[in-house]
Amino acid sequence: MSISPEAEVVQPGDLAAFGARQRAAGRRLVLTNGCFDLIHPGHLALLRQAAALGDVLVVGVNSDAGVQRLKGPDRPLMSLEDRLAVLQAVRWVSAVTPFDEETADRLIEQLRPAHYVKGADYDPAAGGTTLPETATLKRLAVPAVFVPLTPGQASSELIARSRRRT
């Protein structure tokens, strides 16, 4: 088995140029995003399925402040730098990019991916939460792809289970 090189860290201001270079080379971009606070098999399944939809998988990673806003004052468990480093080592990930906004709208605008991937908990057709990025996705004609969740593999659930054991 060959080891993939580490994924590139793309700074927020460089994302549009990164996307343009990839498209000019004929590559299809796929975007997903999240906190990735405690990387688990469910995350890996999502990343593998997302990568299969294109040639370049870009992962947007919420800033530490963004994770706190979403998950509460006890999070993140790992710093942004650590979360980026772990994701860089995942073989399906081509690039990671940090972001601080409430939604991934700016990432979608700048990257212009062929697909935007989220877990099935965001699939309104399956009773999930409506994506806050829906208007941007529609305006740019970027399809949202929802991948099945891995049962028992939500970071919040794993953290709560761990805290109950101590």
C-alpha positions in Angstrom: 0.0 0.0 0.0 1.3 3.4 -0.8 1.0 6.3 1.6 -0.6 9.4 0.2 1.2 12.7 0.7 -0.3 15.1 3.3 -3.2 17.1 2.1 -2.6 20.8 1.4 -3.7 23.5 3.9 -5.5 26.2 1.8 -5.9 29.4 3.6 -9.4 31.0 3.2 -8.1 33.8 1.0 -6.5 31.3 -1.4 -9.5 29.0 -1.9 -10.9 30.6 -5.1 -7.5 30.4 -6.8 -7.0 26.8 -5.6 -10.4 25.8 -7.0 -9.7 27.6 -10.3 -6.3 25.7 -10.7 -8.0 22.4 -10.0 -10.8 23.0 -12.5 -8.3 24.2 -15.1 -6.5 20.9 -14.7 -9.8 19.1 -15.4 -10.4 17.9 -11.8 -13.8 17.7 -10.2 -13.9 19.3 -6.8 -15.9 18.0 -3.9 -16.5 20.0 -0.7 -17.6 18.9 2.8 -17.2 20.7 6.1 -17.6 20.3 9.8 -16.1 20.5 13.3 -14.2 17.2 13.1 -13.5 17.6 16.8 -13.2 13.9 17.5 -12.4 12.0 14.3 -14.2 8.7 14.3 -15.2 6.0 11.8 -18.4 7.9 10.8 -16.2 10.8 9.7 -14.0 8.5 7.7 -17.0 6.9 6.0 -18.2 10.4 5.0 -14.8 11.4 3.7 -14.4 8.2 1.7 -17.8 8.5 0.1 -17.3 12.2 -0.6 -13.9 11.6 -2.2 -15.5 9.0 -4.5 -17.6 11.8 -6.1 -14.7 13.7 -7.6 -11.0 14.1 -8.0 -10.2 16.6 -5.2 -11.8 16.5 -1.8 -11.6 19.8 0.1 -12.6 19.7 3.8 -13.7 22.9 5.5 -12.9 22.9 9.2 -14.7 25.1 11.7 -12.5 27.4 13.7 -12.2 26.8 17.5 -14.6 29.7 18.1 -17.0 28.3 15.5 -17.0 24.9 17.3 -17.7 26.6 20.6 -20.6 28.5 19.0 -22.0 25.2 17.6 -21.2 22.7 20.3 -20.8 24.8 23.5 -18.0 26.1 25.8 -16.4 22.6 26.5 -15.6 22.2 22.8 -13.5 21.8 20.8 -11.6 18.9 22.4 -8.7 19.4 19.9 -7.4 22.7 18.6 -7.9 23.8 15.0 -4.3 23.0 14.2 -4.6 19.5 15.6 -7.9 18.9 13.7 -6.3 20.1 10.5 -3.3 17.9 11.0 -5.4 14.8 11.6 -7.5 15.5 8.5 -4.4 16.1 6.4 -3.3 12.6 7.1 -6.5 11.0 5.8 -5.8 9.5 2.5 -9.0 10.7 0.8 -8.5 14.3 1.7 -6.8 16.5 -0.9 -7.0 19.9 1.0 -8.2 21.3 4.2 -9.3 24.9 4.8 -10.2 26.6 8.1 -13.3 28.8 8.3 -14.9 30.9 11.0 -18.3 31.7 9.5 -21.6 30.2 10.7 -22.1 28.5 7.4 -20.1 27.1 4.5 -21.6 29.6 2.0 -18.3 31.4 1.5 -16.4 28.1 0.9 -19.0 27.1 -1.7 -18.9 30.5 -3.4 -15.1 30.5 -3.6 -14.5 26.8 -4.4 -17.4 26.2 -6.7 -17.4 22.5 -6.2 -19.1 19.9 -8.4 -20.7 18.4 -5.2 -21.3 19.5 -1.6 -21.4 16.6 0.8 -23.0 16.4 4.2 -24.3 13.6 6.5 -27.9 12.4 6.1 -28.8 14.3 9.2 -29.0 17.3 6.9 -31.2 15.6 4.3 -34.7 17.2 4.5 -36.1 14.3 2.4 -35.1 12.0 5.3 -36.5 14.3 8.0 -33.1 16.0 8.6 -32.2 19.6 9.3 -32.3 21.8 6.2 -28.9 22.9 5.1 -28.3 26.6 5.8 -26.3 26.7 2.5 -29.3 25.7 0.4 -29.9 29.1 -1.3 -26.2 29.3 -2.2 -26.2 25.7 -3.6 -29.3 26.4 -5.7 -28.0 29.7 -7.0 -24.7 28.1 -8.1 -26.3 24.8 -9.2 -24.1 22.8 -6.9 -25.9 19.5 -5.9 -25.9 18.5 -2.2 -25.2 14.8 -1.6 -26.2 13.3 1.7 -24.3 10.2 2.9 -25.7 7.8 5.5 -24.6 8.2 9.0 -22.7 5.5 10.8 -24.9 4.5 13.8 -23.4 5.4 17.2 -20.6 7.5 15.6 -21.5 11.1 16.4 -18.8 13.1 18.2 -21.2 14.5 20.7 -22.6 11.1 21.5 -19.1 9.6 21.8 -18.0 12.4 24.1 -21.1 12.1 26.3 -20.6 8.3 26.5 -17.0 8.8 27.6 -17.9 11.3 30.2 -20.5 9.0 31.7 -17.8 6.3 32.1 -15.5 8.5 34.2 
